[in-house]
Amino acid sequence: MKKITLIIGLLVSALSFSQELLLNGGFENWDNATSPTNFTKVENIEQEATEKHSGSFSAKHTGGTKNLGQTVNVTPGNYYTISLWYKTAQEGDGTDARIWSYWKNGSTNLNDNADELRGPAASIGNNSGYLLNVETWTKYETTLQAPAEADSFYFEVRTYSGAITYWDDLSVFDHGATLSVKENTIPNLVLAAENGEIVTNKGTITGVYNVMGQQVANENLNSGIYVITVTENNLTSINKVFVK
C-alpha cells in the first residue's frame, strides 16, 4: 500500500480573479414560465418551485433528447470548475440524463478529449457517461484546464426519452491560471491512500489531478504531488497531497 503525506488545510483561494461565469445558474430569473433568463438553448423546460436544490426555483426538464445550454467566455490555460446539481423524477433505463458540454473556438467544438464534459467517467465506460438515476439532489463536478485554443465554453445538459430531470445551481467557476489554495473550511478533513487509491473521511472526491493539471484515475497512483478536489454539501476544497 502506498503511503501518503497529507498537506492539511487547503482550499481554493478567493483571489480577485476568481469568479462565477455562468449567468442565472440557480434559475432564479425567468423570462416566462418556460424560458430561464440568460440561457440560449432551451428545450422542454418548465419553471419548478417545489423540487429545487436551493433558492426559489429549479428547471424541470422533460426528455426526448432535449437540451438546456449557455455559452460563457473563457481564458485559455485557466482552470475552471464545472458543476451542477440534478435529481431525476422517475426511474428510467439508466440513459436518461447527462452533461454534454464543450470548449469552443468561435463556433467550433474543440476535440479536447475532455470526457468529463460528456458525462461522469465516460472515457472508461462507467455508466457510459450518463448521470445515474437518483431521487435525491446529487452534485456532478469536474475541474479542468481550458485548452490553448479555447475562447468560450458551452455548458449544456440533456434529458433523453421520456425521462424528467430537475437541474439547479449550474456553475462555471474561473480559478485563474493556477489552482491556488489556502485554509480548508471542511472541518477535520483527512485523506489517506488505500490500495493505491486516495480515500476521504468526509465528503466526496470529485477529481484527482497530476502536476500538469491533467485529471487521472484514482487508482494505482505513482509517486508524486496530486491535487485532490473534495466536495461536502456546498463546500469544495482543493487539497495538495504527496504520494510516496
Buried (B, 14 or more C-beta within 10 A) or exposed (E): EBEBEBEEBBBBBEEEEBEEBBBBBBBBEBEEEBEBEBBEBBBBBBBBEEBBBBEEBBBBBBBEEBBBBBBBEBBBBBBBBBBBBBBBBEEBEEBBBBBBBBBBBEEEEBEBEBBBBBBBEBBEEEBEBBBBBEEEBBBBBBBBBBBEEBBBBBBBBBBBBEBBBBBBBBBBBBBBEEBBBEEBEBEEBEBBBEEEBBEBEBBEBBBBBBEEBEBBEBEEBEEEEBBBBBBBEEBBBBBBBEBE
